[in-house]
Amino acid sequence: MKTKISILTGAGVSAESGLGTYRDNGGLWDQYDPMEVASIDGWRKNPGKVLDFYNMQREKLRAVSPNAAHRAIAALEERADVQVITQNVDNLHERAGSTRVLHLHGETTKVRPDQGLYDINFSEDEVFDIGYEAVRLGDMAPNGNQLRPHIVFFGEAVPKMERAIEQVQQADIVLIVGSSLQVYPAAGLYRYARNTARIFLIDPAEVPVRDPRITHIREKATRGMEIFTEEIFKL
Ligand code: NAD
């Protein structure tokens, strides 16, 4: 049977593609107030501003490409049973060839109808891909509601958490790439790993984790994935 690997990725895996992290110095949250452009309250107060912000994110995404770390993660599917669980809202894992990608925080290239207060109860059938197109106020879904970004805004629940937990519980190896392990609930996912699972973290920064099961490879994602595939996960 193939080894089961859950790969949890954060903003760091896309940094070498030119998509900045949000929280690091000079990151997006130094320029924008996340509560205005990426929260449910911000959306209710000024949806046009939120749409503009995500229109800009789509333009940025169009201009970048997957890097060697995304490609190495996709290539692991030839040797292992791989599930990617990403906090990222970009599509670089898919563009690199990964076939099983669970987006915890939504996807920049997708939209769905705004449902009012209980927006968590949307159906997956209503979500659709607009590629890199812009969305404006007045752009309606087939049901007549305003289109909104298919993004888990600050202040909203993370609907795919249970599926992600099940995947991590089954893994032989949990590999975390480019995450500060500070954005909950995603940051706590690795704790669901079995006691026998091996856990690796690839991140150049000193990440404050005290779990003795974690081996920290203190490198950028591209170099870290080389070390993982060539020195650790050899078949
Ligand atoms: P995060 O928790 O995702 O942390 C980013 C981590 O990446 C940091 O620990 C940093 O040391 C590390 N890092 C920086 N350069 C790296 C590299 N070259 N290789 C490997 N690791 C590297 O924090 P955040 O940036 O505050 O993001 C918060 C949320 O916003 C997360 O859900 C994140 O996924 C999302 N986000 C998504 C994107 C995207 O879709 N590309 C970009 C930025 C942020």
Residues whose N, C-alpha, C, O or C-beta is under 5 A from the ligand:
A	BS01	NAD	G10 A11 G12 V13 S14 A15 E16 L19 G20 T21 Y22 R23 D24 Q87 N88 V89 D90 H105 G178 S179 S180 L181 Q182 V183 I202 D203 P204 A205 E219 K220 A221
